[in-house]
Amino acid sequence: MEAFFAAAPEAYEQAGKIELVRATARTPGPSPEDFTWQQDGPLGPIYTAVFARGIDEYEMLHRLGAAAEDIRPILDGDHSVPEGPRFITVTRIGDWAVAAEEDGWRGAEPPTLGNLSGGGGEAVAVMRHDYAARHHLSYAADGVLITDIDPTFPHNRQGSDPDRLNGHLRDLGIDPEAADQIDNPIEAALAIAARVTGAVLTQRHLHRPILGAAVPGAS
């Protein structure tokens, strides 16, 4: 390998070159700039926002692991604690039930997304985890995980149809085939989720008191 790169230094330069790209809207619709509020917002550095079509708010909480007796108004003083339960709040934006999972990621797990989208529904999850190896943007339909994208390195995609959201990536100036690093990955992921669902999550939708529940912490 050393001999190869010594003979072709331009190949070495290309192999180590990753372009830093800032996502921004190139077509009408939600933009990453619409979600800068979440950088230091109420959800913190670890959370999952989940959008589900075809179920109501109570069913959303149930499928996310909440027991019926634990569903109640969540107040300002209710917060997740290490090794303890995680608070999930839910609201409705248009045709979509939208849950915010504080300090948790169960909503981004493929089995959960499959459950949320079962029976002809759809589900979209955006997971921010500043201390993990990657964030996630996931889309499922009718119980099947269609695509799971690393919004920091969106060429890293998996699922039954990993290219399904490529048009939305391009609408934000992201080349889905380039090994680029996205400078604002969570804002971009939330913008794509909004373009898929038509539901634009704002701080107003997180205002408490709000319907929710405490669920066991993710393992």
C-alpha positions in Angstrom: 0.0 0.0 0.0 2.8 2.4 0.8 4.5 1.6 -2.6 1.1 2.3 -4.3 0.6 5.7 -2.7 4.3 6.6 -3.3 3.9 5.9 -7.0 0.5 7.7 -7.2 0.4 10.6 -4.6 -2.8 12.0 -6.1 -4.6 8.8 -5.1 -3.4 9.3 -1.5 -4.7 12.9 -1.5 -8.1 11.8 -2.9 -8.3 8.9 -0.3 -7.8 11.3 2.6 -10.0 14.1 1.2 -13.5 14.5 2.8 -15.4 17.7 2.0 -17.3 19.5 4.7 -20.7 20.4 3.4 -23.3 22.7 5.0 -26.8 21.6 4.1 -29.2 24.3 3.1 -32.5 24.3 1.2 -32.1 24.4 -2.6 -35.8 24.0 -3.3 -38.9 25.4 -1.5 -39.7 23.6 1.8 -38.4 23.1 5.3 -34.7 24.1 5.6 -32.0 23.1 8.2 -32.1 26.7 9.3 -35.6 26.1 10.6 -34.1 23.8 13.2 -31.2 25.6 14.7 -33.3 26.0 17.9 -32.5 22.4 18.7 -28.7 23.0 19.1 -29.1 24.2 22.6 -32.8 23.5 22.9 -34.9 21.7 25.6 -34.2 18.2 24.3 -30.4 18.3 25.0 -27.6 16.4 23.3 -29.4 13.0 23.3 -32.9 12.6 22.0 -35.1 11.0 19.4 -37.9 12.7 17.5 -40.4 10.2 16.0 -43.1 10.9 13.5 -45.9 8.3 12.9 -48.8 8.4 10.5 -51.9 6.3 11.0 -52.0 6.2 14.9 -53.1 8.6 17.6 -51.0 10.0 20.4 -52.0 7.4 22.9 -51.2 4.6 20.6 -47.9 6.2 19.8 -47.0 6.2 23.5 -48.2 2.6 23.8 -46.0 1.4 20.9 -43.0 3.2 22.4 -43.4 1.2 25.5 -45.6 3.3 27.8 -48.1 1.5 30.0 -51.6 3.0 29.9 -51.5 3.9 33.6 -48.3 5.9 33.1 -49.7 8.2 30.5 -50.3 11.6 32.0 -49.4 15.3 31.5 -45.7 15.8 31.7 -44.6 18.9 33.6 -41.5 21.2 33.6 -40.0 19.3 36.5 -40.2 15.9 34.8 -36.8 14.9 33.3 -34.9 11.7 32.6 -32.2 10.7 35.0 -29.2 8.3 34.5 -30.1 4.7 35.0 -33.8 5.8 35.3 -36.9 6.1 33.2 -36.9 8.2 30.0 -39.7 10.7 29.4 -41.5 10.7 26.1 -43.9 13.5 25.2 -46.2 13.4 22.2 -48.2 15.9 20.2 -50.0 16.0 16.9 -48.9 18.0 13.8 -51.3 17.5 10.9 -51.8 13.8 10.2 -48.7 12.8 12.2 -48.3 11.9 15.9 -44.9 13.3 16.9 -43.0 12.0 19.9 -39.9 13.5 21.6 -37.9 11.0 23.5 -35.7 12.7 26.0 -32.2 11.1 26.5 -33.3 8.0 24.7 -33.3 6.2 21.3 -35.8 3.4 21.4 -37.9 5.3 18.7 -35.0 4.9 16.3 -34.6 1.2 16.7 -35.7 -0.8 13.6 -38.2 -3.1 15.5 -39.8 0.0 17.1 -40.0 1.8 13.7 -41.5 -1.3 12.2 -44.1 -1.5 14.9 -44.9 2.2 14.6 -45.4 1.9 10.8 -47.3 -1.4 10.8 -50.7 -1.8 9.2 -50.0 0.5 6.3 -48.6 3.4 8.3 -45.3 5.4 8.0 -42.7 6.4 10.6 -39.7 8.7 10.5 -37.1 9.0 13.3 -34.3 11.5 13.9 -31.9 10.4 16.6 -29.3 12.9 18.0 -26.6 11.3 20.1 -23.6 13.5 20.6 -21.7 10.8 22.3 -22.3 7.8 20.0 -20.6 6.8 16.8 -23.4 8.2 14.6 -26.8 10.0 14.5 -29.7 8.5 12.6 -32.4 9.5 10.1 -34.7 6.5 9.5 -37.8 6.0 7.5 -40.2 2.9 7.7 -43.4 2.1 5.9 -45.9 -0.7 6.5 -43.6 -2.4 9.0 -40.5 -2.3 6.9 -37.3 -0.2 7.4 -36.9 1.5 4.1 -33.8 3.5 4.8 -31.5 4.3 7.7 -29.1 7.2 6.9 -26.2 8.6 8.9 -26.9 12.3 8.4 -23.3 13.2 9.1 -22.0 10.9 6.3 -25.2 10.3 4.2 -23.5 8.1 1.7 -23.7 5.6 4.6 -27.2 4.2 4.1 -29.0 0.9 4.8 -32.4 -0.6 4.5 -34.7 -2.3 1.9 -34.5 0.8 -0.3 -31.6 2.9 1.0 -31.9 5.5 -1.8 -35.6 6.3 -1.2 -34.8 9.7 0.3 -32.0 10.7 -2.0 -34.2 13.3 -3.7 -34.6 15.1 -0.3 -30.9 14.9 0.3 -30.3 16.7 -3.1 -32.9 19.3 -2.2 -30.6 20.3 0.7 -27.5 20.4 -1.5 -26.3 17.0 -0.4 -24.8 14.6 -2.9 -25.9 11.2 -1.7 -23.1 9.5 -3.5 -20.2 11.7 -2.3 -18.2 10.8 0.8 -18.9 14.2 2.3 -19.3 15.2 5.9 -22.4 17.3 6.7 -21.6 20.2 9.0 -25.2 20.5 10.3 -26.4 16.9 10.3 -29.3 17.0 12.9 -30.8 20.2 11.4 -30.6 18.5 7.9 -32.2 15.3 9.2 -35.1 17.3 10.8 -35.5 19.2 7.6 -35.8 16.0 5.6 -38.2 14.5 8.2 -40.3 17.6 7.8 -40.2 17.3 4.0 -41.3 13.7 4.2 -44.1 14.2 6.7 -45.1 17.8 6.2 -44.8 18.2 10.0 -42.3 20.9 11.1 -41.3 20.4 14.7 -40.9 23.6 16.7 -40.1 24.5 20.3 -43.8 25.3 20.7 -44.7 21.7 20.2 -42.5 20.8 23.2 -44.1 23.2 25.5 -45.2 21.7 28.8 -47.6 20.5 30.3 -47.9 18.0 27.4 -49.2 14.5 27.1 -46.5 11.8 27.7 -45.2 9.1 29.9 -42.1 7.7 31.6 -40.8 4.5 30.1 -37.9 2.2 31.2 -34.5 3.4 30.1 -33.1 1.9 26.9 -30.5 -0.8 27.4 
